[in-house]
């Protein structure tokens, strides 16, 4: 199994995969994809990965896009953003409305859980069919959240969490765009600050008074259904793990724990795919 090694926690993924019984290869150029049975796109900084991967003579993103359509591919945190077809919050992984890799028809909110200093661990659902079905220790570091999925995407896990102040303002703007019938593929950072006449700066208040959902048909296949927010707290049930055929995404960092259940799940995906093909 290859691990994209442009930036991020690729060595930690290698250790977890090897502990789960497979060999690993670091992937930095298209030629490294030859003879691989699967690949992991690690957590890190999605914009940095996008810029690094775009530089150089060969088109690594085209090669990864082709690979991910044919063989098992797992994106964690930043890697999930790389695979997302739609993203709100500035990102270099979507250019001119087109995902650099894509393939997972989901709408992702970048940095939903907050900045680096807001990192935390919380219980998340265990992977499907795990012998140990106890909650999985999800490590969220400047993590994204999935807001909406297409019908062909299987939801594997959800958590209830309040968006950070910046994300709350982004969601408020997104809801306004959906209400106007806009087709949202990507949305840049929204200013979450208010500047007063006395040159003071405050965060914008985002208070929800209704828990209803905004819905709008998008491109026939994907319907953006923003998760309803709790009155006052703005907490929402967001998606943290999804699968579509041989593509897997998790918002958290399984490579930063000693719990190898998600890595074992992906290794099983690779084995099953290899046996069928």
PLY file of the C-alpha trace (Angstrom):
ply
format ascii 1.0
element vertex 277
property float x
property float y
property float z
element edge 276
property int vertex1
property int vertex2
end_header
0.00 0.00 0.00
1.34 3.42 -0.92
1.21 6.51 1.27
1.26 9.94 -0.36
4.39 11.53 1.11
4.35 15.14 -0.03
3.65 16.48 3.47
1.83 15.41 6.63
1.69 12.29 8.81
2.75 9.76 6.17
5.33 7.93 8.31
2.74 7.39 11.06
0.38 5.83 8.50
3.16 3.54 7.32
3.75 2.31 10.85
0.05 1.58 11.38
-0.34 -0.17 8.03
2.73 -2.31 8.59
1.42 -3.20 12.06
-1.77 -4.31 10.27
0.14 -6.76 8.10
1.15 -5.09 4.82
4.14 -3.51 3.13
4.19 0.22 2.42
5.75 2.52 -0.16
6.17 6.30 -0.02
4.59 8.01 -3.02
5.99 11.34 -4.28
5.69 10.99 -8.06
3.43 9.24 -10.54
5.89 6.41 -11.18
5.66 5.42 -7.49
2.06 4.29 -8.07
3.13 1.34 -10.22
2.35 -2.09 -8.75
0.49 -0.66 -5.74
-2.71 -2.31 -4.49
-4.00 0.77 -2.63
-3.00 4.20 -1.38
-3.49 6.41 1.69
-3.70 10.20 1.44
-2.61 11.35 4.91
-3.57 14.16 7.23
-1.48 17.30 7.07
-2.09 20.59 5.28
-4.29 20.17 2.22
-3.34 23.52 0.67
0.39 22.71 1.00
-0.18 19.29 -0.56
-2.15 20.90 -3.37
0.63 23.39 -4.13
3.45 20.83 -3.88
1.62 18.30 -6.02
0.81 20.91 -8.67
4.46 21.96 -9.01
6.89 20.04 -11.18
6.73 18.68 -14.72
4.55 15.61 -14.23
0.91 15.80 -13.27
0.74 13.82 -10.04
-2.92 14.71 -9.52
-4.00 13.15 -12.82
-2.16 9.96 -11.89
-3.73 9.89 -8.41
-7.16 10.61 -9.86
-6.87 7.66 -12.25
-5.51 5.41 -9.51
-8.28 6.30 -7.04
-10.97 5.41 -9.59
-9.55 1.92 -9.99
-7.99 0.88 -6.66
-8.70 1.37 -2.92
-7.92 4.90 -1.74
-8.22 6.28 1.79
-8.11 9.96 2.66
-7.71 11.06 6.28
-8.37 14.68 7.34
-6.48 16.69 4.67
-6.56 13.59 2.48
-10.34 13.60 2.77
-10.39 17.18 1.46
-8.29 16.07 -1.52
-10.96 13.49 -2.40
-13.98 15.74 -1.83
-15.88 17.01 -4.86
-17.12 20.09 -2.98
-15.37 22.15 -0.30
-16.23 25.32 1.61
-13.36 27.27 3.13
-10.37 28.33 1.02
-8.39 25.44 -0.37
-5.86 24.89 -3.14
-7.26 21.40 -3.71
-10.14 22.72 -5.81
-9.21 24.89 -8.78
-11.78 26.59 -11.00
-14.47 24.47 -9.37
-12.67 21.20 -10.18
-11.26 18.91 -7.48
-7.60 17.93 -7.98
-8.40 14.30 -7.15
-12.08 14.19 -6.18
-14.26 11.13 -6.63
-16.06 11.31 -3.30
-19.30 13.21 -3.88
-19.44 14.99 -0.54
-19.52 18.59 0.68
-16.70 19.24 3.16
-16.32 22.20 5.52
-12.61 22.85 5.98
-11.42 23.52 9.57
-14.93 22.88 10.92
-13.59 21.92 14.36
-11.26 24.89 14.77
-7.59 25.81 14.55
-4.50 23.84 15.53
-4.76 24.88 19.18
-8.34 23.61 19.26
-7.26 20.01 18.57
-9.00 17.36 20.65
-9.94 13.70 20.92
-13.49 12.36 21.05
-15.29 9.05 20.73
-16.30 8.13 17.19
-17.98 5.02 15.76
-15.81 1.96 15.17
-15.31 0.81 11.57
-17.94 -1.56 10.16
-17.73 -5.24 11.09
-14.94 -4.64 13.60
-14.68 -7.43 16.18
-14.20 -4.73 18.81
-17.19 -2.42 18.30
-16.30 -0.07 21.17
-15.98 3.66 20.33
-12.90 4.62 18.36
-10.62 7.42 19.71
-10.95 10.04 17.00
-8.12 12.58 16.98
-9.28 15.85 15.39
-6.53 18.31 14.44
-7.76 21.38 12.55
-10.16 18.87 11.10
-12.77 19.16 8.37
-16.32 17.83 8.62
-18.61 16.40 5.97
-21.87 18.33 5.77
-23.67 16.46 3.02
-23.26 13.34 0.86
-24.69 12.02 -2.40
-26.93 8.96 -2.44
-24.12 6.67 -3.60
-21.96 7.50 -0.56
-22.25 5.28 2.53
-22.05 7.10 5.87
-19.90 5.15 8.33
-19.80 7.58 11.25
-21.32 10.76 12.66
-20.49 13.01 15.61
-22.25 15.96 17.21
-20.01 19.02 17.37
-20.26 22.79 17.41
-18.46 24.51 14.49
-15.69 26.93 15.35
-16.52 30.63 14.97
-15.02 30.86 11.49
-16.85 27.74 10.30
-20.13 28.98 11.79
-19.92 32.13 9.68
-19.01 30.04 6.61
-22.08 27.86 7.18
-24.28 30.91 7.58
-23.03 32.23 4.24
-23.42 28.80 2.64
-27.04 28.56 3.77
-27.70 31.94 2.18
-26.17 30.79 -1.11
-28.20 27.57 -1.11
-31.37 29.54 -0.43
-30.56 31.63 -3.53
-30.21 28.47 -5.62
-26.45 28.72 -6.16
-24.45 25.66 -7.18
-21.72 25.63 -4.54
-18.62 23.64 -5.49
-16.23 25.69 -3.42
-16.40 28.79 -1.26
-13.51 30.91 -0.05
-12.91 32.00 3.55
-15.64 34.27 4.89
-14.61 37.13 7.15
-15.73 36.17 10.65
-14.74 39.49 12.22
-16.75 42.64 12.78
-14.92 45.96 12.94
-16.51 48.71 15.05
-16.27 52.47 14.57
-13.87 52.65 17.50
-11.48 50.32 15.60
-12.43 47.41 17.83
-12.66 43.89 16.38
-15.15 41.24 17.52
-16.20 37.83 16.25
-19.56 37.79 14.51
-22.31 36.19 16.54
-24.01 33.25 14.86
-27.07 32.13 16.79
-29.49 29.58 15.45
-33.15 30.01 16.29
-34.49 27.12 14.25
-33.26 23.56 13.83
-34.70 23.17 10.34
-32.61 22.05 7.37
-31.90 23.88 4.13
-32.20 21.62 1.07
-31.46 22.22 -2.56
-31.01 19.89 -5.53
-27.51 20.20 -6.97
-26.53 18.76 -10.37
-29.22 16.09 -10.22
-27.18 13.58 -8.19
-26.12 15.41 -5.06
-28.58 17.20 -2.84
-26.95 19.53 -0.33
-28.69 18.96 2.98
-27.00 20.98 5.68
-27.22 19.35 9.11
-29.72 21.05 11.37
-28.25 23.15 14.18
-29.36 23.05 17.81
-31.04 26.19 19.07
-28.57 28.51 20.77
-25.53 26.19 20.79
-25.32 25.77 16.98
-24.09 22.18 17.53
-24.67 19.99 14.48
-24.52 16.30 13.72
-21.81 16.11 11.08
-20.31 13.15 9.22
-16.80 11.96 10.10
-16.42 8.78 8.01
-17.73 7.72 4.59
-17.17 5.10 1.92
-17.98 4.90 -1.78
-17.06 1.59 -3.42
-13.28 1.32 -2.94
-12.84 4.90 -1.68
-12.74 5.66 2.07
-12.60 8.98 3.94
-12.22 9.84 7.63
-12.15 13.37 9.09
-9.95 12.34 12.02
-6.39 10.98 12.31
-6.33 7.20 12.93
-2.56 7.21 12.35
-2.03 9.15 15.60
-3.43 6.40 17.81
-2.34 2.89 18.70
-5.78 1.64 17.70
-5.33 0.01 14.30
-8.98 -0.87 13.58
-9.43 1.64 10.75
-6.12 0.63 9.18
-7.15 -3.02 9.42
-10.47 -2.11 7.79
-8.66 -0.46 4.86
-6.22 -3.36 4.52
-9.26 -5.67 4.26
-10.69 -3.37 1.55
-7.44 -3.72 -0.40
-7.37 -7.51 0.00
-10.99 -7.89 -1.11
-10.41 -5.67 -4.15
-7.29 -7.57 -5.13
-9.09 -10.92 -4.89
-11.93 -9.68 -7.12
-9.57 -8.24 -9.69
0 1
1 2
2 3
3 4
4 5
5 6
6 7
7 8
8 9
9 10
10 11
11 12
12 13
13 14
14 15
15 16
16 17
17 18
18 19
19 20
20 21
21 22
22 23
23 24
24 25
25 26
26 27
27 28
28 29
29 30
30 31
31 32
32 33
33 34
34 35
35 36
36 37
37 38
38 39
39 40
40 41
41 42
42 43
43 44
44 45
45 46
46 47
47 48
48 49
49 50
50 51
51 52
52 53
53 54
54 55
55 56
56 57
57 58
58 59
59 60
60 61
61 62
62 63
63 64
64 65
65 66
66 67
67 68
68 69
69 70
70 71
71 72
72 73
73 74
74 75
75 76
76 77
77 78
78 79
79 80
80 81
81 82
82 83
83 84
84 85
85 86
86 87
87 88
88 89
89 90
90 91
91 92
92 93
93 94
94 95
95 96
96 97
97 98
98 99
99 100
100 101
101 102
102 103
103 104
104 105
105 106
106 107
107 108
108 109
109 110
110 111
111 112
112 113
113 114
114 115
115 116
116 117
117 118
118 119
119 120
120 121
121 122
122 123
123 124
124 125
125 126
126 127
127 128
128 129
129 130
130 131
131 132
132 133
133 134
134 135
135 136
136 137
137 138
138 139
139 140
140 141
141 142
142 143
143 144
144 145
145 146
146 147
147 148
148 149
149 150
150 151
151 152
152 153
153 154
154 155
155 156
156 157
157 158
158 159
159 160
160 161
161 162
162 163
163 164
164 165
165 166
166 167
167 168
168 169
169 170
170 171
171 172
172 173
173 174
174 175
175 176
176 177
177 178
178 179
179 180
180 181
181 182
182 183
183 184
184 185
185 186
186 187
187 188
188 189
189 190
190 191
191 192
192 193
193 194
194 195
195 196
196 197
197 198
198 199
199 200
200 201
201 202
202 203
203 204
204 205
205 206
206 207
207 208
208 209
209 210
210 211
211 212
212 213
213 214
214 215
215 216
216 217
217 218
218 219
219 220
220 221
221 222
222 223
223 224
224 225
225 226
226 227
227 228
228 229
229 230
230 231
231 232
232 233
233 234
234 235
235 236
236 237
237 238
238 239
239 240
240 241
241 242
242 243
243 244
244 245
245 246
246 247
247 248
248 249
249 250
250 251
251 252
252 253
253 254
254 255
255 256
256 257
257 258
258 259
259 260
260 261
261 262
262 263
263 264
264 265
265 266
266 267
267 268
268 269
269 270
270 271
271 272
272 273
273 274
274 275
275 276
